[in-house]
Amino acid sequence: MTDISAKLSTRQFQILERVQAEGYGAIDAFAAEFAVSTQTIRRDVNALCETGELRRVRGGVEPMPASQNQLYASRQILNAGAKRLIAEGVRPQIADGATLAISIGTTPAIVARSLGDLEDLTILTNNLNIAMWACERPGWSVRVPGGPLRAGDRDILGPEALSFFNRYQVDVGLFGVGGVASDGTLLDFTEDEVGARMAILRNSRRSFLVLDHSKFGRVAHVRGGHIGDVSDIFCDRALPVEIAQIVAPGESRFTLCAQADQ
């Protein structure tokens, strides 16, 4: 599958990341910064709004509300730079010949793509985007559950996916979450998403939670598991103070995935 970020111009990508980071972007300010007309900036932000990444407000644009999950294609470029840093942090932790269970979500998918130079991996996943890409890697083995396919995201969820992950014991379970509450509770948008993620966690020798900083405090309504349950946490920024206090040393290992100069 082609990463949607490849379809954006450099300016559009910079606008998107700036609005995601700051919560708002003014049309006039962007026009001055990029030395183009306001009409050009309006065309850029209109294109981003049409695909669901941003929404127009008076004088500018802002991110879509965090309380509703966006389409998979939109989420591919949401905090894309942070997700690539997370993938770089995970990559050294995976060895040739490993067996991995990989959950739904765009961050796990980006991490999976960072493993392309490894040999003889066995991939268990309930996302067909990941499965189809992994099938193209020479020497890799790919397994997916049966069951209904969720359109758009290409996820397989429900009892079949739960049973599938419960039949295996893997070296590494790799998953994201919809959000993390201030008490460390892991949150998602549906019970089926939580069920599959918890099955991966139960059946993994090491469990990797991959998430960018925007997930802390993000609103999602289905509870399932706790951040202290996982063995390894990968994020692009330091953990919020209240979460860092919960994750006791020796229980979960935190890896800060950031640029060297940050």
N, C-alpha and C positions, 0 to 999 in steps of 0.2 A: 504494500500500500504506500502511496506517496504521501509524505508529510505535508500537511496543508500549509505549513510555514514557507514551503518552497514557492507557493503561489503569490506570496506577498512581495511587494517592493521593499527595498531597504528602509525607505522612509515610513511606509505603513507599519513595518515591524517595529521600528523605533517608537512610533506613535502609540502602538498597542502596548508595548512594554512600559512606556512612561505612564500611561493612564492606569494600567494595572498596579504600578508601584505607588502612584500618588493619589489615585482615586478620582481624578478629574483632569481634563485637559482642555484648554481654551483654544478655539479656532485661531484667533488673532495671534496668540503666543506661538503656536506651531508655525504659522505663516512667517512670522519674524525669524524664528529659530532656523527654519529650513530655507529661508530666502525665496519663498514662492508665494503665489497669490492665495488669498483666502479661498477662492474658488477651487484651487488645486487641493487644498487641505480638506475642503468639504467633500470633494470626490473621494479622497482617501478614507475619511471617516465614514462616509456613507457606505463604502464597500465593506468596511469592517462591521458596521452595524447590520448590514444585510445578512451576514453570516452568523450573527449572534454574539460576537465577541464584546461589542460595546453597544451603548444606546445613547441617542442624542438627548441633550438637555440644553437649556437656554445658554447660548454662547459657546457650547462645547460638547464634550462627550464624557461619559463615565462608564465604569465596568457594569456588566449585568449584575443584578442582585445576587448575593452569595447564597440566598436561601433556596434557589432553584438550580438544579443541576443542568448544565448545558449539553448540547449535542456533542457527540464524540469528536466530530470534525472541528468544532469550536474549541473544545478542551485541548486538542493537540497543540495549539499555539498559546494557550493560557499559561503564563509563566514558563515559556519554552526554554529560556536560558537557564533558569533554575533547575529544570528537569534534566537538562543535559549535564549540568554540574553534578547532580545526584547520580546520574548514570556513570560518570567518571569516577565517583567515589565508590560505587558498588563494584565496578569491573575488576579491581585487583582481588576482591574477595571470592571470586568464582574461579574454580580450577577446571582444567580439561577433564572430561569424563563425569562431571557432576550431573546429578538428577535434580531438576528444579520444577516446582509447582509455581506457576505464575498466574496471578489473578487478573481480573478485568481492570481497565483504567489506562489512561494515557501515560502516566509516569512509569508503571511497570512495563508498558510497551516500549518506551524509549530506553529503559534500562536493558530490556531484552535485546534491542538492536545494537547495543554497545558490546555485546558478547560475541559478535559475528566472527571474530578471529579465533575463538576457542574450538576445540575439537571434541567430538564424541559426546556432546551434551544430549541428555534426554529431557524433553520439555513436556510437561503436563500443563495444559491451560484450558480455560473455558472462554477464551476470546479468540475468535477466528482471525482477527487482524494479526495477532501474535503468531498463531498457528501457521497461517499461510506464509508469512515471512520466514519462520523457522524451517519450514519444509524445503526452502531453497538452499539451506546450508548443507554442504556435503558432509555426510557422516553423522548428522544429527538424527535423533529419533523423536517423533512428535506424536502425542496422544491427546485426544479431546473426548469429552463426554458426549453422549447423545442428548436428545431433548430439544425443546423449542428454542428458536434463535430470536434474540431481541433485536429488532430492526434498528438500523443506524449504528449502534454500538457494536453489533455482531457478537453479543455475549450469549452464552448458554448458561441459564440459571434454572433453579428449581431442584426437585428431588434427585434428578439424574446427575446433576453436577455435584451435589452433596455426596451422593453415593460414590461417584467417581473418585473424588479426592480422598475419601475414607478408605479406598482400597489400596493406597500406596503409602510408603514411607520414603520421603525424599530428603536429599542433603540440605536443600535450601528452599524455603517457601518465601516467595517475594510478592508483596501486595501493598496497595495503597489504601486510603480511606477517604470517605466523603468529608470528614471533619474530626477534630479532636476537641472535646469539651475541656473546661478549665480544670476539672478533677482528673483528667487523663482518660476518660471514657472515649472509646473509639466509636465513631458514628458513621452511618451510611444512609442511603435513601430508601432502600427496600429491605425487607426481611430476607429475601433470596440473596441479595448481595452480602449481607452479614453472614448468612449460613455458609456460603461458599468460602468466604474469607476465613471464618473460624475453623472450617474443615482443613484448610491449608495449614493454619497455625498449629492445629492439633497433631498433624502428621508430618511435621518438618523437624529435622534435627537442629537446624538454625532457622530462625524466622526474621526476615528483613522487611521492616516497615519503611517504605520510601514515600516521602511527602515533602512538598515545598511549604514555605512558611505561611502561605495563605490558608492552610487547612486548620491552623490553630484558631479556635473561636468560630470557625465556620459553622453555620446552622445546618444540621441534618438531624433527622428525627428517630432513627432506628439505632438502638444501642447494641453493641456487640464487642466484648473484650475491653482490655485496658492497655494503655501504652506500656505499662510495666510488665505485660505478659510476653512481649517480644524480646528476642535476644539482641537484635541490632536495629538501630534507628539511623536513617540517613536523611538529612535535611540541608537546605541551602543556607540556613541561618541558625544561630544559636537558639536553643530551646527557650521558650518563655520561662520566666522565673518560676512560676507556679508549677510548670511541667518539670523543669529541671530538679525541683525539690522532691517531686514524686518519684522520679526515676533514680532509685538508689544505686550508688556505685556497686558494680558486680552483678546487678540484676539485668540491666540492659546496657549495651555499649552504644554510645552516640558517636556518629561520624559527621563532622561539619564539612559539607561539600561546598566550597566557596573558591573564588578566585584567589590566587596567591597573594595579591595586594590588598585583599579585604581584611 
